[in-house]
Amino acid sequence: MTELRTFRLPETVTGSDDDVELGRQLIAAWQADGILQIATDAVQDRKTEAAMAASRRFFHGLSLEEKSRLVSDLTYAGYIASGEEVTDGIADYSEIFTVCKDVPPDDSRVVGKWPCHGPVPWPDDSYRDTMREFMAMLGDSGERLLKLTALGFGLDIDTFTRLTADGWHHMRVLRFPPRSEAVDRGIGAHTDYGMLVLAAQDDVGGLHVRPPIEGEERPRNWLPDESAAGCFQDAEGWTFVEPVQHVFTVFPGDILQFLTGGRLLSTPHKVLLNTRERFTMAYFHEPNFEAVVRPLDDPHGDDVIHYGTHFTSMFMRCYPDRVTTRRILDEDRLTVLSELRSGLRHS
C-alpha cells in the first residue's frame, strides 16, 4: 500500500445508486487495505485545527499534578499518564485525555451504579466546548459512513445506525513523546473494540496498520480467550500510514467484524514513537451502551455482544489499576451490568 484511497462523502445519504456504489467502494478499500481516508472541507479543517490547538494547550499548559487530578472513579473519562495504559501486559507511552459520554451525576444510571457512567472531568469550559464540537462533526461523518456501508452490503440503509442511536461515542486525545534510545513504543498492537474509528493526526506520523492478509487468522477480540492485544506486534506485514492534510483516516472495529461475519475485519494497528512529539485524536463511533448486537447472518441466535459489557471489559483490561476499575470491582458494579444484560437479552 503506497497511498490510501480517499473518498468524499455526500452531504446526505439517501440510498441512491451513487450511494450504493460509494458504499461498495468503501467496503472494497477496507477489505484491501484495512483503512481509508475521507476528505475534509474548510469547516471541518477549522474544527480539527481548533481541537488540535486545545489538545496542545492542555498537554503543555498544565502540570502533571494538575492533569492527574482530572480523573473520575465513575467513568474512564479523563487524564491517563504515560505508562498507565497497558496493551498485552506492556506499558504504552502516550499521554491521553479520554472523552466518554458526559453523564450528569443525578442521572438514574449513575445513581444506579452503572459501570462507566458519570461526568467527564473537563479541564475547562473552552476545552469541553471545542472537543464536543469536534466529536459532533465526526459523529455526523460516522453516521453517513455506516449508512453507506449498509447500502454497499445490500442491506437496509439504517441496519448499522439503528445500533448507534444515542451511541456510546467517545474519543481519545493523545500526545506521544519523542522516542528515546530506551523507548520507541507508543501503543502496542491491538484492534479497537467498537464499530468505527475516525482519526485525525498531525504531520509527524507514527501509526502503522495491518491490512487483511490472505490466510491470516484474526482474533475475535470480543471473546475472553481471543484478545487482540499484542497481536502480530513483531510480525512482518505492517504498513506505515503517511500523514496527509485535509483528511480523516477511518477503519473498522471489532463490532463491525462481528456484525458482518468477518466480511469486514477489525484493523490491527500500533503506534511507534517518532523523533518529534506527536498529537492525534481518535474518535470511536459506537453502539448504544445497552445495545445487544447480533450477527447479520444469524439475527436470532445466541451469539451476541452486549456493547456495554464489551466496552467495560476492554477498559478494565487496559486500565487494571485505575481508580475506576477498582470502584467497579469494590462496589460489585459488574453485577449491575450482568442484570442489565440479562434483562435486555430476554426482552
Beta strands, then each sheet from edge to edge (+ up, - down):
strand 1: 6-7
strand 2: 36-39
strand 3: 78-80
strand 4: 86-87
strand 5: 90-91
strand 6: 95-99
strand 7: 170-176
strand 8: 185-190
strand 9: 196-201
strand 10: 207-209
strand 11: 239-240
strand 12: 247-252
strand 13: 269-272
strand 14: 278-285
strand 15: 292-293
strand 16: 305-306
sheet 1: 1+ 2+ 12- 9+ 14- 7+ 6- 3+
sheet 2: 4+ 5-
sheet 3: 8+ 13- 10+ 11-
sheet 4: 15+ 16-
end
